[in-house]
């Protein structure tokens, strides 16, 4: 997908930062030892990359009792909803 011109939103804002995952197996305390993989992504077209404000991994829900093995990745884009309006942000959670 990257070769087709899409950009990994998280990696573009956090290049080279290790240990950033969105999935941890329940086996052998993978979350507690941060042994995971990043399988949830936002891939952006060149036009959307220009509007990228932030992209973060929210590990909070993974700390809940009986959590999912995934945690959300949160994307914020600058957007203009109506002609002539002030630009505002739009947040997406995956």
Residue pairs with C-beta under 8 A, 6 or more apart in sequence:
1 43
2 8
2 43
5 45
5 46
6 43
6 44
6 45
7 43
7 44
7 46
7 49
8 41
8 42
8 43
9 41
9 42
9 43
9 44
9 49
9 52
9 55
9 75
10 20
10 38
10 41
10 42
10 55
10 56
10 57
10 73
12 49
12 52
12 55
13 52
13 54
13 55
14 20
14 55
19 34
20 38
20 57
21 34
21 36
21 37
21 38
21 57
22 36
22 37
22 38
22 39
22 40
22 57
22 70
22 71
22 72
22 73
23 36
23 37
23 38
23 39
23 40
23 69
23 70
23 71
24 30
24 31
24 34
24 35
24 36
24 62
24 69
25 35
25 36
25 69
26 69
28 35
30 36
31 62
38 57
39 70
40 70
40 72
40 73
40 94
41 73
42 55
42 73
42 75
42 92
42 94
44 52
48 77
51 77
51 78
51 79
52 75
52 76
52 77
52 78
53 76
53 77
53 78
53 89
54 74
54 75
54 76
55 73
55 74
55 75
55 76
56 73
56 74
57 71
57 72
57 73
57 74
58 71
58 72
58 73
58 74
58 93
59 71
60 71
61 67
61 68
61 71
61 72
62 68
62 70
62 71
72 93
72 94
73 93
73 94
74 91
74 92
74 93
74 94
75 91
75 92
75 93
75 94
76 89
76 90
76 91
76 92
77 89
77 90
77 92
78 87
78 88
78 89
78 90
79 87
79 88
79 89
79 90
80 87
80 88
81 88
